Amino acid sequence: MNRSDSIVIIPTYNEKENIENIVRAVLALGTPNSQLSARPNGTLSTERTLNPKHSTFSILVIDDGSPDGTADIVKRLMAGEYAGRLFLMERQGKQGLGTAYIAGFRWALEHGYDYVFEMDADFSHDPADLPRLYSACHDEGYDVAIGSRYVSGVNVVNWPMGRVLMSYFASKYVRLVTGIPVHDTTAGFKCYRRRVLETIELDKIRFKGYGFQIEMKFTAWKMGFKIKEVPVVFVNRREGTSKMSGGIFGEAFFGVMRLRWDGWFRKYPVSR
């Protein structure tokens, strides 16, 4: 039986600067923490506390053949203190963000997880926000929770202004064309309930880059699943190299028209 009902999927390619730190930060959530408190006599004692909202998370790292040794770092952590909570899927070569997540979704369903998260390895997504996404689905009953940069203004730190504007107006464009009631349509920080991934026909998801993020949200919405945007602050990576490119945005931009066409003529499964 799984020790957790939640799995965080983290795709990687050359993330040796970040992977150990992000693993430790996520797997520390909900585990016993040492806190210093004052005794009546003025001395300090160490107390053990638990996160009341959620027990623990597990992690699945999907590495696309990183030549920098990212997978080796994960294997070392798996063999040590995180055995049974940290898992690794190794793939040959860069096969795209979308295919990595779909492989991770299938793995998570096969292993019985009820809440499946998407998250970047570079700390642009704050691990401390994971319990808030979990709560939106587990406690509030939403089917998809999105860590949104734009639902309460523009919450992006250390991005060049041109990139901020490109991302912000891309989401506006997607919302205008498709009608989807989501402010941050390209967000990659999300939680899915199990039934969403079981209902979506994953073989029919076409996009591989950031268009994948749009297509998954659009498909979940068309199927009638309940979506909540949870406001988060997105911080540009401090270590490693960004994988963003103009081609990624191009796929998302032109693919939106195809999604709109599908919305008119494709018959989507209905959420149970």
Secondary structure, 3 states (H helix, E strand, C coil): CCCCCEEEEEEECCCCCCHHHHHHHHHCCCCCEEEEEECCCCCEEEEEECCCCCCCCEEEEEECCCCCCHHHHHHHHHHCCCCCCEEEEECCCCCCHHHHHHHHHHHHHHCCCCEEEECCCCCCCCHHHHHHHHHHHHCCCCCEEEEECCCCCCCEECCCHHHHHHHHHHHHHHHHHHCCCCCCCCCCCEEEEHHHHHHCCHHHCCCCCCHHHHHHHHHHHHCCCCEEEEECCEECCCCCCCCCCHHHHHHHHHHHHHHHHHHHHCCCCCCC
